[in-house]
Amino acid sequence: MGTTLFQIEKMDITRAALIGVIVVVSYYLLLQFSGTETQGGLEKRTDIQTKQISPLNDSKSSLSDLPISPSSQHEASEVGVDDVVSSVGDEKTFSIETDVLSLLIDARSGAFISAELKNIFTEKDGDVPVKVFGKKRGGSYLANSGFFTRNNFIEPNFNIEEIVEAGEGKRLLILSGQSDGYLLTKKITTFAGKYYLEVEDLVEQVGIVDSEISPYSRITREGGAVDTGRFNYSHQGPVFSTSKEKFEKFDYGDLEEDVFAEESRAGWFGFLEPYFMSSWVPDQTKIHTYQGKELNKRVVLTAAGPGFNPKGGVYSSKSTLFVGPRLTNQLKEVQKDLRLVVDYGFLWWIAQPMYWVLDWFHGVFNNWGMAIIFLTLVTKAILWPLTANQYRSMGDMRRIQPQMEALKEKHPNPEDRTKMSQEMMALYKKEGVNPLSSCLPLILQMPFFVAVYWVLMESVELRHAPFYGWITDLTARDPYFVLAILNGGLMWYTQKLTPTPPSNDPVQANMMKFMPVIFAGLFAFFPAGFVLYFFVNTAVTVVQQLWYQGAKKK
């Protein structure tokens, strides 16, 4: 079919829309949407109802109403987590280490009050390990598990320690103590090279008590989001997974007015920050009550098991604690849905295959920069049918470029725009050219740019990963802006190769001329890995255009 007058008028609108799309996508890359985010249909809930679900059958108060930190001596209004952590400074603590983790446990409460990642550092080429649990900006961060009555936590007061080498890289730490008529034991199993540990809490009644108790696991954090100091806007805050919703994200402040409460047989909960996380995964065969609340910038996440009376035996509660980098393969070993914390947003269906390809090429080259280059080549190969159609359209436009320029000279005044459009319509119809066919491929490629950005930002494997030469960290910006400048130059050259129809709108024409400069300035602040992807993508585009032009001439 020939080109209609409506299509001619629509062509300029489409070009303006493309500029708008670029601006919107760029803004999305700068700042993740603050509204509902999804990954595979998993939404961030904004309709939480305030509920009080009691894990104890005859208790009138929920677990979230118990003290913020396991301490039988103080209520939450009287003492915060900072006070608890500082109070154990002169008290006994226990430590356990693996090749990747260093953990410190408070003897009185049994809480994990410190967790250092031994081989991961806060700065590139630094020597200060990343600390997940412990003092954070604005407060403290700790995890605990054990048992509680309807009124308070049972503090184990551990005073006996035993370390058992279990073989195959396993190490077992056994802590024992006695409190309030109960004998309590905590067994912690660690694994070489793993950032998760299996925790088994046991309780046995040895005194005269007659009270139903329940198992719990809990994470407490103060201070809110951390300042990453880099171009990273991945989600920070509490997350829950239940049989109702597999992955629910909350910003700091969301739980201040509404308490999260949900019963589920399978699930987990934790805190996310860029690249790192902590999470409890309770026994998946039992129903737990998951709760979350925030009070005075202090967020408490808890899972409580069913109540029981410990008379006449030993009761055991098992759970798994993950504390470390968000490594997809290790997360899947703990719980299949835990991998969802590596969050690619609504483009997860593009980003996940991209990550698989990227990981495979890293295995080949042992260099994440080379993996990004070959990921770009694979992406360009997949999109080749679209780009080939685009280049054919460009070739047709280039062929009639002299005739279009003649029409522009014939109608130099803005009031001649309608007449020029009519004559251009006739020209397109005569030559069998559809200028709009080059626009769609550009739009369809934009999701790939967004997806690769989130792959780079969510993949902890790339954190501090070097490329070659001056690029020493692919998740930081290019220190000398070389890639940004090269991108601007390639975009300018691409414009020279791309024919554009005449336009009587000088503002639009000038905007297109300045796009390489605008993008070069924008890329100066983007992570080097993403700019490398865009540079290779543009370079391949130039090669494809030159090759197609040469083939057409022959």
Beta strands, then each sheet from edge to edge (+ up, - down):
strand 1: 93-97
strand 2: 101-106
strand 3: 112-121
strand 4: 129-131
strand 5: 134-136
strand 6: 139-148
strand 7: 158-167
strand 8: 170-179
strand 9: 182-191
strand 10: 196-205
strand 11: 214-222
strand 12: 237-241
strand 13: 248-249
strand 14: 260-264
strand 15: 268-273
strand 16: 276-282
strand 17: 288-295
strand 18: 298-304
strand 19: 314-325
sheet 1: 1+ 2- 3+ 4-
sheet 2: 5+ 6- 11+ 18- 17+ 14-
sheet 3: 7+ 8- 9+ 10- 19+ 16- 15+ 12- 13+
end
